[in-house]
Amino acid sequence: MRRDQVLIRGLEIEVIVGILEGERTKPQALRFDLDLTVDFARIRHPEDYDHIVDYAAVSRSIQDLAQQGRYLLLETLGDDLCNLLFSRWPIERIRLVIEKPEAVAEARWVGIEMERSRP
């Protein structure tokens, strides 16, 4: 079984996210780590662009969705991100970690981790 991956680490985006009153008005930083499982064997030449997962475009899509959504829960944001990425690129599996560093003063960060496979 092939396990080729496109990796994105430490993508930091300022967003409105959370259920507390203060979180609903002031943007806070979230950090995203993604492992995107793809099939590199399908990419042999530059003209095979339909099979390329463009990490810059993925990063922009994450930023756009996260900033427009004004999510209450990281879990909902993560699920929507996975669905969006599957709809746009030939990704077989996604492992996503979203860190919320400002949520708990005593912790370096809190967050979620999820894995999804293409439906």
C-alpha positions as a printed NumPy array, in Angstrom:
array([[  0.   ,   0.   ,   0.   ],
       [  1.374,   3.411,  -0.975],
       [  1.531,   6.09 ,   1.664],
       [  2.617,   9.213,  -0.17 ],
       [  1.87 ,  12.401,   1.717],
       [  1.717,  16.125,   1.252],
       [  2.543,  17.723,   4.614],
       [  1.594,  21.145,   5.93 ],
       [  2.971,  22.108,   9.35 ],
       [  2.301,  25.095,  11.57 ],
       [ -0.081,  26.963,   9.263],
       [ -1.131,  29.861,  11.505],
       [ -4.377,  31.717,  10.861],
       [ -6.135,  34.411,  12.914],
       [ -9.827,  33.545,  13.214],
       [-12.964,  34.103,  15.249],
       [-13.61 ,  30.736,  16.905],
       [-15.057,  29.575,  20.207],
       [-18.163,  29.639,  22.341],
       [-17.093,  32.143,  25.004],
       [-18.218,  35.745,  24.613],
       [-14.662,  37.08 ,  24.309],
       [-13.853,  34.532,  21.61 ],
       [-16.743,  35.733,  19.463],
       [-15.34 ,  39.246,  19.003],
       [-11.535,  38.971,  18.997],
       [ -9.601,  36.888,  16.461],
       [ -7.179,  34.358,  17.903],
       [ -4.436,  32.299,  16.323],
       [ -5.052,  28.705,  15.335],
       [ -2.297,  26.413,  14.06 ],
       [ -3.002,  23.677,  11.536],
       [ -0.967,  20.543,  10.797],
       [ -2.104,  18.31 ,   7.943],
       [ -0.998,  14.976,   6.506],
       [ -2.689,  14.538,   3.125],
       [ -2.364,  11.036,   1.709],
       [ -2.208,  11.062,  -2.081],
       [ -0.915,   8.803,  -4.853],
       [  2.325,  10.287,  -6.201],
       [  2.443,   7.535,  -8.848],
       [ -0.337,   9.353, -10.698],
       [  1.909,  12.413, -11.082],
       [  4.529,  11.736, -13.738],
       [  4.628,  14.958, -15.708],
       [  3.707,  18.608, -15.174],
       [  0.671,  18.078, -17.401],
       [ -0.717,  15.665, -14.78 ],
       [ -1.834,  18.744, -12.873],
       [ -5.299,  17.299, -12.129],
       [ -3.642,  14.83 ,  -9.754],
       [ -1.434,  17.361,  -7.936],
       [ -2.339,  18.535,  -4.444],
       [ -1.075,  22.127,  -4.439],
       [ -0.101,  22.873,  -0.845],
       [ -0.267,  26.644,  -1.402],
       [ -3.832,  26.351,  -2.734],
       [ -4.759,  24.002,   0.127],
       [ -3.38 ,  26.529,   2.625],
       [ -5.37 ,  29.365,   1.033],
       [ -8.547,  27.266,   1.11 ],
       [ -8.041,  26.512,   4.802],
       [ -7.488,  30.193,   5.525],
       [-10.56 ,  31.272,   3.552],
       [-12.887,  28.752,   5.204],
       [-11.548,  29.329,   8.719],
       [-11.777,  33.109,   8.481],
       [-15.224,  33.2  ,   6.877],
       [-16.852,  30.576,   9.073],
       [-16.814,  32.17 ,  12.547],
       [-17.019,  28.683,  14.029],
       [-18.125,  27.873,  17.555],
       [-16.267,  24.549,  17.696],
       [-12.929,  23.348,  16.343],
       [-14.61 ,  20.015,  15.666],
       [-17.043,  21.601,  13.205],
       [-14.281,  23.607,  11.548],
       [-12.171,  20.461,  11.171],
       [-15.009,  18.448,   9.68 ],
       [-15.849,  21.21 ,   7.192],
       [-12.17 ,  21.516,   6.219],
       [-11.883,  17.796,   5.518],
       [-15.029,  17.84 ,   3.38 ],
       [-13.748,  20.864,   1.447],
       [-10.337,  19.305,   0.774],
       [-11.864,  16.018,  -0.407],
       [-14.148,  17.946,  -2.765],
       [-11.283,  19.863,  -4.414],
       [ -8.286,  17.513,  -4.567],
       [ -7.553,  13.803,  -5.117],
       [ -6.754,  13.2  ,  -1.454],
       [ -7.282,   9.678,  -0.119],
       [ -6.91 ,  10.369,   3.602],
       [ -6.539,  13.422,   5.847],
       [ -4.994,  13.673,   9.282],
       [ -5.698,  17.119,  10.738],
       [ -4.546,  18.728,  13.983],
       [ -5.886,  22.139,  14.987],
       [ -4.097,  23.823,  17.892],
       [ -5.68 ,  26.632,  19.905],
       [ -2.772,  28.109,  21.901],
       [ -4.65 ,  30.883,  23.721],
       [ -7.535,  28.787,  25.077],
       [ -6.037,  27.611,  28.389],
       [ -3.41 ,  29.799,  30.045],
       [ -1.741,  26.873,  31.826],
       [ -1.371,  24.811,  28.636],
       [  0.944,  25.433,  25.719],
       [ -2.048,  24.633,  23.512],
       [ -5.269,  22.636,  23.382],
       [ -6.929,  21.356,  20.261],
       [ -8.291,  18.498,  18.242],
       [ -6.97 ,  15.748,  16.009],
       [ -9.069,  13.96 ,  13.416],
       [ -8.537,  11.486,  10.604],
       [-10.859,  11.083,   7.664],
       [-10.783,   8.886,   4.574],
       [-12.305,   9.779,   1.244],
       [-16.   ,   8.873,   1.328]])
